[in-house]
Amino acid sequence: MRNYLLLIALLMLPQLTWGFDWGFGPTDKCRQAREMLAELTETKDNAARVALETKILNLCPDGAVGHFVQGLQQESGGNADRAVREYQEALKEDPAFHQASGNLGLIYLQKGMLDEASLELTKAVKGAPDPRYQRGLAQVFSERKLYTLATHHYNEALKAFPSDPALHSGLADVYVGMGQADNAEDAYTKALELDAGYEPAQVGLARLLLGKNQPDRALDILKKAATANPQNKEIHRLMADAYTKKGDQKGAEYEAVLGGISTAAGQFDEHILKGDEYFQAKNYDKAATEYLAALKEKPERPVVFQKLGDAYLAADRDDDAAAAYREAVRLNGGSAAIHYSLGSIFEKKGLLDEAVVEYRQALKYNNDFGDARRRLADIYSLRGSFSQAIEQYQELLKNRKDNPLIHFKLARVYVKTKNYKEAVAAYAEAIRLDADNLEAHRELAALYKRNNQMEEAEKQYREVLRLKKDDIDTRTALTAIYVKNKNYDELVKLLKENVDLAPKDPNAHYKLGIIYEFKKEYENAIPAYKAAVELKADHAKALNALGRVYMKTGNIKEAKEALEAAKKADPALEETAVLLNNIRDELSPEPRHKGKKVTKGKKGKKVKKGKGSKKGSKKSSGKTGAKKTTKKSNQ
C-alpha cells in the first residue's frame, strides 16, 4: 500500500510542476499589475496615484507594465528621452502593449518624428480606445496633407472631447487644406464659441476671412488676439495684410514692422505679405510673382529667395526652384531645408552625385535630419555603395530604432553584401516591429530557404499566406518544401487550398490528384484528375494520370479510354504509349493459329508443330525437319 501511494505521488508530480506557477510566479504578479492600469488611469489624486504606481512597480518591476509605469513617471518629470526608452522596453516585452505604443507615438509627434509617430499611434488605436491617440493621428495626417484620414481621426477624437477647442480648430485647418472654406469657418467659429481667446482658431479664422476678402471681420478678431499676445508676429503680419486690403498703408506699415518685416519701403512689406498669403492659399505662381517683386525692391535677401524657391518647388518648376535656392546659398542663406530641397530636385532629375552632395550638406546643418539621411542611404544602396548605405541606416537607427522600414532596408543591403546572419537579424527586427510587413516575411523566408533552414522558411511563408492568401510564388515555394520534407499531409492541405482559391484552374486539381495517387488514395485521386479534365478536355497529363490510376484499380476499360484520349491530346507522351501497350498485351494475347501450337525454343525462337505431332514422330522427319534438328543439336 505504501509503495502504491508513492507511485501515485510520483505520477502526480509532473502534473503539479509542469507549466504552472499556481498563482505565485512573476507572470501572475505582472498580470495583476496590468489589471491595475485601468485604476491608475482614473486616479486623479497625486498621492494616490504615486502609491498605485509604487504598488505596480513592486509587483512587476522588470515586465512590460513596470517599464510602462516608469515611462509615465519619466514623462511627467519632463524627461521625454528616458520615457521613450522605457516605452520601448515595454514593447519589447509585449509588442501588443497598445498604451505603450500610444504614449510613445505622442512623444514622437512632439519631437516632429511624424513617420514614427504614425506607426506607433496606428498600433495604439487598434487596441486602446484612447482619444488622445486619435488626436495624435489626426495631427500627423494633417501635417502630411492626408486630409481625409485627418478628418476621420479628428471626428473620432471629438466623440470623446466635444468641448475641446483645439480639436475643432485642427479640424478647421484640415477643411482649409481641402478647400472647404465654409466648413472651415464653421469649425473655427465653434472653437471660439468654446474658448473666445483660443489663439490658433483666431489666427486661422482671420486668415480665412482675409482670403474671402473680408478684412474688417479679420481685423476684429486679430485685434483681440494681439491684445492677448502682443508678441505674436504672425498676428501683426496678418493685421498688416488686412490694412493693406483696406487701403490703409500707414496701418499696414506699422503692423509690418511689429511683424518683423522692417524696411523703409512699404511696398516691399506688401509683396512679402501677399506672397505668403498666396502661398498659404496654394496659389504658388502668384506667390512667386510677389516674392520676385519684393526682391526687385531689395535683391540681397536670402530668406526671400528661399520663399521663392519653395513657391517654385510647390508649382513643380524645379529648375527655377533650384536657381532660387542656389541664390539663397550664395547670399549665405544656406540651411538644412534648402539643401534638402536641392537634393530632392537633383534626385528627381537622376543627378545622384549632386543629390548626395546636397543631402550631406543638409546633414552638416542638422545631423538629426532623418529624411535627408534616409534619402542618402537609399541612394547609396541603389548605386551599390553598400558599406556607406549600411553606415547611414545604422546612424538612422540610433534615433529611430523602432522604425521597421529602416530595419527592412538595412536587411536588404546585408543580403546584397552576403552578410546573411546580420540580414536575418534585421529582417526579424523589422517583423517584430511590424508583423504585417509582407515583403519582409517573403524575403526572410527566401533567406532561410537559401540557408537550408526549411522549418524557419516554412514559418515565414505561412506568414506571407496569412497576409496574402493567393500568393502563387509562396505556395509554390511551400509545395517544394513539403515535397522535400515528405510532409504529404500538409502538402494535401496546401493543394486543397490552391483548388479552393482557383477552382477553375485544371492544374490545381491535377497536382492535388498526383499527391493523392502517391499516397495511394485512389478514391480521391480519380475525382481530382476528372475535375482537371472537365475543365480542360485535352489535358494530356491529367488524362494519362487518370488512365494510370484506373489501371491500378483494375478498371481496364476506363483506363484504355483515358489513355487513348491522352495520346490524342499529346502523341509525344512516352508513358501513355507504354501503358497502352501493356493494356493491349493484356486484352489481346498473341493469337493461336488453327491446327498449330506456338511454342518457344530455348532462345525464344518460335517453333510450329502439327496438331497431332509428337517429339520424334515420322511426320517431323522430313528434310526440313532434319535440318532443324541438326541445327538444334549443334546448338
C-alpha positions in Angstrom: 0.0 0.0 0.0 2.8 2.4 0.9 4.6 1.7 -2.5 1.3 2.2 -4.3 0.8 5.7 -2.7 4.4 6.6 -3.5 3.7 5.7 -7.2 0.6 7.9 -7.3 2.6 10.8 -5.8 5.4 10.3 -8.4 2.8 10.3 -11.2 1.2 13.4 -9.9 4.4 15.3 -9.6 4.8 16.2 -13.2 1.2 17.5 -13.4 1.8 19.6 -10.4 5.1 21.2 -11.7 5.0 21.3 -15.5 3.9 24.6 -16.9 2.1 26.0 -13.8 3.1 28.6 -11.2 -0.1 28.2 -9.3 -0.5 32.0 -8.8 2.8 32.6 -7.1 5.1 33.3 -10.1 6.1 36.5 -11.7 3.7 36.0 -14.6 0.7 36.1 -12.3 2.0 39.2 -10.5 2.6 41.1 -13.8 -1.0 40.1 -14.8 -2.2 41.6 -11.5 -0.2 44.7 -12.1 -1.6 45.0 -15.7 -5.1 44.9 -14.3 -4.3 47.8 -12.1 -3.5 50.1 -15.0 -7.2 51.0 -15.5 -7.4 52.2 -11.9 -4.2 54.2 -12.4 -5.7 56.0 -15.4 -8.8 57.0 -13.5 -6.9 58.1 -10.4 -6.6 61.9 -10.2 -5.3 62.4 -6.7 -1.5 62.7 -6.9 -0.7 60.9 -3.7 -3.0 58.0 -4.5 -1.5 57.8 -8.0 2.1 57.7 -6.7 1.0 54.9 -4.2 -0.6 52.9 -7.0 2.4 53.3 -9.3 4.7 52.1 -6.5 2.5 49.0 -6.0 2.6 48.2 -9.7 6.3 48.5 -9.8 6.7 46.3 -6.8 4.6 43.6 -8.4 6.2 43.7 -11.8 9.4 45.8 -11.9 11.0 44.3 -15.0 7.9 43.4 -17.0 6.2 45.3 -19.7 3.8 47.0 -17.1 6.8 48.1 -15.0 8.6 49.7 -17.9 5.3 51.4 -18.9 4.8 52.9 -15.5 8.4 54.1 -15.3 7.8 55.7 -18.7 4.8 57.5 -17.3 7.0 58.8 -14.4 9.8 59.9 -16.7 7.3 61.7 -19.0 5.6 63.5 -16.1 9.0 64.6 -14.9 9.9 66.1 -18.3 12.4 63.5 -19.3 11.0 62.6 -22.7 14.1 60.7 -23.9 14.1 58.4 -20.9 10.4 57.9 -21.2 10.9 56.8 -24.8 13.4 54.2 -23.7 11.0 52.8 -21.1 8.1 52.6 -23.5 10.4 50.8 -26.0 11.4 48.3 -23.3 7.7 47.7 -22.5 7.1 47.0 -26.2 10.0 44.6 -26.3 8.4 42.6 -23.6 4.9 42.9 -25.1 4.7 44.2 -28.7 0.9 44.4 -28.4 1.0 46.8 -25.4 -1.2 49.4 -27.1 -0.9 52.1 -24.4 2.9 52.0 -24.6 2.7 52.4 -28.4 0.3 55.3 -28.0 2.3 57.2 -25.5 5.5 56.6 -27.5 3.7 57.8 -30.6 2.7 61.1 -28.9 6.2 61.8 -27.8 7.4 61.1 -31.4 4.8 63.6 -32.5 6.1 66.2 -30.1 9.6 65.6 -31.5 8.4 66.1 -35.1 9.1 62.4 -35.9 6.0 62.0 -38.0 6.7 58.6 -39.6 7.5 57.0 -36.2 4.5 58.7 -34.6 2.2 57.5 -37.3 3.4 53.9 -36.9 3.0 53.8 -33.1 -0.3 55.6 -33.0 -1.8 53.4 -35.6 -0.8 50.4 -33.5 -2.3 52.1 -30.4 -5.8 52.9 -31.9 -6.2 49.2 -32.8 -6.4 48.1 -29.2 -6.6 51.2 -27.0 -9.7 53.4 -27.3 -7.9 56.5 -26.1 -9.0 59.7 -27.9 -5.5 61.2 -27.3 -4.2 58.7 -29.9 -6.9 59.6 -32.3 -6.0 63.3 -31.9 -2.3 62.5 -32.4 -3.0 60.6 -35.7 -5.2 63.5 -36.8 -2.3 65.9 -36.4 0.1 63.6 -38.2 -2.2 63.1 -41.2 -2.9 66.8 -41.2 0.8 67.6 -41.4 1.2 65.0 -44.2 -1.8 66.6 -46.0 -3.7 63.3 -45.9 -6.9 65.3 -45.2 -9.5 62.5 -45.5 -7.7 60.4 -42.8 -7.1 63.5 -40.7 -10.8 64.3 -40.8 -11.7 60.8 -39.7 -9.5 60.9 -36.7 -10.4 64.4 -35.6 -14.1 63.3 -35.6 -13.2 60.2 -33.6 -11.4 62.3 -31.0 -14.3 64.8 -30.9 -16.7 62.0 -29.8 -14.8 61.9 -26.5 -13.9 65.6 -26.3 -16.7 67.6 -28.0 -15.8 70.7 -25.9 -12.1 70.8 -26.9 -11.5 74.0 -29.0 -8.1 72.6 -30.2 -9.9 69.7 -31.9 -12.4 71.9 -33.7 -9.6 74.3 -34.7 -7.5 71.4 -36.0 -10.4 70.1 -38.0 -10.9 73.6 -39.4 -7.3 73.6 -40.6 -8.0 70.3 -42.4 -11.1 71.8 -44.1 -8.9 74.7 -45.3 -6.5 72.3 -46.8 -9.3 70.5 -48.6 -10.6 73.9 -49.9 -13.9 73.6 -47.9 -13.9 77.3 -46.7 -17.5 77.2 -45.3 -16.9 74.1 -43.2 -13.6 75.6 -42.0 -15.3 78.8 -40.9 -18.0 76.8 -39.0 -15.3 74.8 -37.2 -13.2 77.9 -36.3 -16.3 79.6 -35.0 -17.2 76.6 -32.9 -13.7 76.6 -31.4 -14.1 80.3 -30.5 -17.5 79.7 -29.0 -15.9 77.2 -26.6 -12.9 79.5 -25.9 -13.1 83.0 -27.3 -9.4 83.5 -26.7 -8.1 80.3 -28.4 -5.3 81.8 -30.5 -4.9 79.2 -33.2 -8.6 79.5 -34.0 -8.4 83.3 -34.0 -5.4 83.2 -36.4 -6.9 80.5 -38.6 -10.3 82.3 -38.9 -8.7 85.6 -39.6 -6.5 84.2 -42.4 -9.6 82.5 -43.9 -11.6 85.8 -43.8 -8.7 87.6 -45.5 -8.8 85.0 -48.2 -12.6 85.8 -48.6 -11.6 89.5 -48.8 -13.4 90.3 -45.5 -10.6 92.4 -43.8 -12.9 94.2 -41.4 -14.1 90.9 -39.8 -10.5 89.6 -39.8 -9.3 92.8 -38.0 -11.9 92.5 -35.3 -10.6 89.0 -34.5 -6.9 89.9 -34.8 -7.1 92.9 -32.6 -8.4 90.7 -29.8 -5.7 88.2 -30.4 -3.0 91.0 -30.4 -4.2 92.3 -27.1 -3.9 88.9 -25.5 -0.5 88.2 -27.1 1.2 91.3 -28.5 4.5 89.5 -29.2 3.0 87.2 -31.8 4.5 88.4 -35.1 2.2 86.3 -37.2 -0.8 88.2 -35.8 0.8 91.5 -36.7 1.6 90.3 -40.2 -2.0 89.3 -40.8 -3.1 92.7 -39.5 -0.7 94.4 -41.9 -2.3 92.4 -44.7 -5.8 93.3 -43.6 -4.9 97.0 -43.5 -3.4 96.7 -47.0 -6.6 95.3 -48.3 -8.5 98.2 -46.7 -6.1 100.6 -48.4 -4.7 101.8 -45.0 -1.0 101.9 -46.0 0.2 103.6 -42.8 -1.5 101.0 -40.6 -0.1 98.2 -42.8 3.5 99.6 -42.5 3.1 99.9 -38.7 1.9 96.3 -38.3 4.5 95.0 -40.7 7.2 96.5 -38.5 5.7 94.8 -35.5 5.5 91.6 -37.5 9.3 91.6 -38.1 9.4 92.9 -41.6 11.2 96.1 -41.0 12.2 98.1 -44.1 11.9 101.6 -45.4 10.0 100.5 -48.5 6.4 99.9 -47.6 5.8 98.3 -51.0 8.3 95.6 -50.1 6.3 94.7 -47.0 3.2 94.4 -49.0 4.8 92.0 -51.6 6.1 89.7 -48.8 2.7 89.6 -47.1 0.9 89.0 -50.3 3.3 86.2 -51.3 2.8 84.4 -48.0 -0.9 84.8 -48.4 -0.9 83.3 -51.9 1.4 80.5 -50.8 -1.0 79.6 -47.9 -3.8 79.5 -50.5 -1.7 77.2 -52.7 -1.6 79.8 -55.4 2.1 79.3 -56.0 2.6 81.2 -59.2 1.1 84.3 -57.8 3.2 83.8 -54.6 6.3 83.6 -56.8 5.3 86.8 -58.6 5.0 88.7 -55.2 8.3 87.4 -54.0 10.0 88.5 -57.2 8.5 91.9 -56.8 9.9 92.0 -53.2 13.4 91.0 -54.5 13.3 93.8 -57.0 12.9 96.3 -54.2 15.7 94.7 -52.2 17.6 91.9 -54.0 20.0 90.6 -51.5 17.6 88.9 -49.1 18.3 85.1 -48.8 15.1 84.4 -46.8 13.0 85.7 -49.7 15.0 83.6 -52.2 14.2 80.6 -50.1 10.5 81.5 -50.1 10.7 82.0 -53.9 12.3 78.5 -54.2 9.6 77.0 -52.1 6.9 78.5 -54.3 8.6 77.3 -57.5 9.1 73.8 -56.0 5.4 73.6 -55.0 4.5 74.6 -58.5 6.7 71.8 -60.0 9.0 74.4 -61.5 12.1 72.5 -60.4 14.7 74.4 -62.5 13.5 77.8 -61.2 13.4 76.5 -57.7 17.0 75.2 -57.9 18.1 78.6 -59.2 16.4 80.4 -56.3 17.8 78.1 -53.7 21.3 78.5 -55.1 21.0 82.2 -54.9 19.9 81.9 -51.2 23.0 79.8 -50.6 25.3 82.3 -52.4 23.9 85.0 -50.1 25.0 82.9 -47.1 21.4 81.8 -46.6 22.1 78.1 -46.7 20.1 75.9 -44.4 19.3 72.2 -43.9 15.9 72.8 -45.6 17.3 74.5 -48.6 20.0 71.8 -49.2 17.4 69.1 -48.7 15.1 70.6 -51.3 18.0 71.0 -53.7 18.9 67.3 -53.1 15.3 66.2 -53.8 15.3 68.2 -57.1 18.6 66.6 -58.3 17.4 63.1 -57.2 14.2 63.6 -59.2 16.3 64.5 -62.3 18.5 61.4 -61.8 21.6 63.6 -60.9 22.5 61.3 -57.9 26.0 62.7 -57.4 24.7 66.2 -57.0 21.9 64.9 -54.8 24.4 63.2 -52.5 26.3 66.4 -52.1 23.2 68.4 -51.1 21.9 65.8 -48.7 25.3 65.7 -47.0 25.2 69.5 -46.8 21.8 69.3 -45.1 23.2 66.9 -42.5 26.0 69.3 -41.8 23.4 71.9 -40.8 21.3 69.4 -38.9 22.8 66.0 -38.1 19.4 64.7 -37.0 17.7 65.5 -40.3 16.2 62.0 -40.7 14.7 62.5 -44.1 18.0 63.7 -45.6 19.9 60.8 -44.1 17.3 58.3 -45.3 17.4 59.6 -48.9 21.2 59.5 -48.8 21.1 55.9 -47.6 18.7 54.9 -50.3 20.9 56.4 -53.0 24.0 54.6 -51.7 22.0 51.3 -51.7 20.8 52.0 -55.3 24.3 52.7 -56.5 25.8 49.7 -54.9 27.8 51.6 -52.3 26.6 49.1 -49.7 29.1 49.9 -46.9 28.0 53.6 -47.0 24.4 52.7 -47.1 24.8 50.4 -44.0 26.5 53.2 -42.2 23.7 55.7 -42.9 20.9 53.2 -42.0 22.7 52.4 -38.7 23.0 56.1 -38.0 19.3 56.5 -38.6 18.6 53.6 -36.1 20.4 55.4 -33.3 17.4 57.8 -33.0 14.8 55.7 -34.8 15.4 52.1 -33.7 11.7 51.4 -33.6 11.3 52.2 -37.3 10.6 48.9 -39.1 11.2 50.3 -42.5 14.8 51.2 -41.7 15.5 47.7 -40.4 13.9 46.3 -43.5 16.1 48.4 -45.8 19.2 47.6 -43.8 18.4 43.8 -44.1 18.2 44.1 -47.9 21.6 45.7 -48.0 23.0 43.0 -45.8 21.7 40.4 -48.3 23.4 42.2 -51.1 26.7 42.0 -49.2 26.1 38.3 -48.4 26.1 39.1 -44.7 23.2 36.7 -44.1 23.5 36.5 -40.3 23.0 40.2 -40.0 20.3 40.2 -42.6 18.3 37.6 -40.7 18.6 39.7 -37.5 17.5 42.9 -39.3 14.5 41.2 -41.0 13.5 39.6 -37.7 13.5 43.1 -36.0 11.6 44.6 -38.9 9.0 41.9 -38.5 8.9 42.2 -34.7 8.1 45.9 -35.1 5.6 45.4 -38.0 4.3 41.9 -38.2 2.3 42.7 -41.3 5.3 43.6 -43.5 4.6 41.1 -46.4 7.9 41.7 -48.2 9.9 41.2 -45.0 8.3 37.8 -44.4 8.8 36.8 -48.0 12.5 37.9 -48.2 13.3 36.3 -44.8 11.7 33.1 -45.9 13.8 33.0 -49.1 16.9 33.7 -47.0 16.1 30.8 -44.7 15.5 28.6 -47.7 18.8 29.5 -49.2 20.5 28.5 -45.9 18.5 25.2 -45.9 16.6 26.3 -42.7 13.4 24.8 -44.0 11.5 24.9 -40.8 12.1 28.6 -40.4 11.4 29.2 -44.0 8.1 27.4 -43.8 7.0 29.6 -40.8 7.7 32.8 -42.8 6.0 31.5 -45.9 3.0 30.8 -43.7 3.0 34.4 -42.5 3.1 35.5 -46.1 -0.1 33.5 -46.8 -1.7 34.9 -43.7 -1.3 38.3 -45.3 -1.8 37.4 -48.9 -3.6 34.1 -49.2 -3.4 33.9 -53.0 0.4 34.5 -53.3 1.3 32.0 -56.0 5.1 32.2 -55.6 4.8 31.5 -51.9 2.5 28.5 -52.4 5.0 27.1 -55.0 7.8 27.5 -52.5 5.9 25.8 -49.7 5.0 23.0 -52.1 8.7 22.4 -52.8 9.5 22.4 -49.1 6.7 19.9 -48.2 7.8 17.6 -51.0 11.4 17.7 -50.0 10.5 17.0 -46.3 7.9 14.4 -47.4 5.3 16.2 -45.4 2.4 15.0 -47.5 -0.4 15.7 -45.1 0.5 19.4 -45.0 1.0 19.3 -48.8 -2.5 18.0 -49.3 -3.9 20.8 -47.2 -2.0 23.3 -49.2 -3.1 21.9 -52.5 -6.7 21.8 -51.4 -6.4 25.5 -50.6 -5.0 26.0 -54.1 -8.1 24.4 -55.5 -10.4 26.5 -53.3 -8.6 29.6 -54.4 -8.6 28.7 -58.1 -11.4 26.2 -58.7 -11.3 26.9 -62.5 -7.5 26.0 -62.8 -7.1 22.5 -64.1 -3.5 22.3 -63.0 -4.5 22.9 -59.4 -6.8 19.8 -59.5 -4.1 17.8 -61.4 -1.4 18.5 -58.7 -3.8 17.5 -55.9 -4.5 14.3 -57.8 -0.8 13.5 -58.0 -0.4 13.6 -54.2 -3.5 11.5 -53.6 -2.2 9.0 -56.1 1.2 9.0 -54.5 -0.4 8.3 -51.1 -2.4 5.5 -52.8 -5.7 7.3 -52.0 -7.0 6.4 -55.4 -10.6 7.1 -54.5 -9.6 10.8 -54.0 -7.1 10.9 -56.9 -9.7 9.9 -59.5 -12.1 12.8 -58.8 -9.2 15.3 -58.8 -8.0 14.1 -62.2 -11.5 14.1 -63.5 -12.0 17.7 -62.4 -8.9 18.7 -64.3 -10.2 17.0 -67.5 -13.6 18.5 -67.1 -12.0 22.0 -67.0 -9.6 21.2 -69.9 -10.7 18.2 -72.0 -7.3 17.9 -73.7 -5.2 18.0 -70.5 -2.9 15.2 -71.6 -1.1 14.7 -68.3 -4.4 14.5 -66.3 -5.8 12.0 -68.8 -2.6 9.9 -68.6 -2.7 10.0 -64.8 -6.4 9.1 -64.8 -5.7 6.1 -67.1 -2.8 5.1 -64.8 -5.0 5.1 -61.7 -7.7 3.2 -63.5 -5.1 0.5 -64.3 -4.0 0.4 -60.7 -7.6 -0.1 -59.6 -8.4 -2.7 -62.2 -10.7 -0.6 -64.4 -9.0 -1.6 -67.6 -11.7 -0.4 -70.0 -11.8 3.1 -68.4 -8.0 3.1 -68.4 -7.9 2.4 -72.1 -10.3 5.2 -72.9 -8.4 7.8 -70.8 -5.0 6.8 -72.2 -6.2 6.9 -75.8 -7.6 10.4 -75.1 -4.2 11.3 -73.6 -2.4 10.0 -76.7 -4.6 12.0 -78.9 -4.0 15.2 -76.8 -0.3 14.7 -76.8 1.2 11.9 -79.0 4.7 12.6 -77.6 3.8 11.4 -74.1 6.0 8.3 -73.7 4.3 6.9 -70.5 1.0 6.9 -72.3 2.3 4.7 -75.1 3.9 2.2 -72.6 0.7 1.9 -70.6 -1.4 1.4 -73.8 0.9 -1.4 -75.0 0.5 -3.1 -71.6 -3.2 -2.9 -71.9 -3.2 -4.3 -75.4 -1.0 -7.2 -74.3 -3.4 -8.0 -71.5 -6.5 -7.6 -73.5 -5.2 -9.2 -76.8 -2.7 -12.0 -76.1 -0.9 -13.5 -79.2 -3.5 -15.4 -81.2 -3.4 -19.2 -81.8 -3.3 -20.4 -85.4 -5.7 -23.2 -86.4 -4.2 -26.6 -86.1 -0.9 -25.3 -84.8 0.5 -24.6 -81.4 3.1 -22.0 -80.9 5.9 -22.7 -78.5 9.3 -21.1 -77.9 12.7 -22.6 -78.2 15.5 -22.2 -75.8 16.4 -18.7 -77.0 12.8 -17.6 -77.5 12.6 -18.8 -81.2 9.1 -19.8 -82.2 8.6 -23.4 -83.4 5.4 -24.6 -85.1 4.2 -28.1 -84.5 1.3 -30.0 -86.1 -1.9 -30.7 -84.2 -1.1 -34.3 -83.5 2.7 -34.3 -83.7 4.9 -35.7 -81.0 8.5 -35.5 -80.4 10.4 -37.9 -82.8 7.3 -38.7 -84.9 7.7 -39.7 -88.5 5.8 -36.6 -89.7 8.5 -34.4 -88.5 11.3 -36.4 -90.1 11.3 -34.6 -93.4 14.3 -32.8 -94.9 13.3 -29.5 -93.3 12.7 -31.2 -90.0 16.1 -32.9 -90.3 17.9 -29.7 -91.0 16.2 -28.1 -88.0 17.0 -31.0 -85.7 20.6 -31.0 -86.8 20.9 -27.2 -86.3 19.2 -27.6 -82.9 21.6 -30.3 -81.8 24.6 -28.3 -83.0 23.4 -25.5 -80.7 
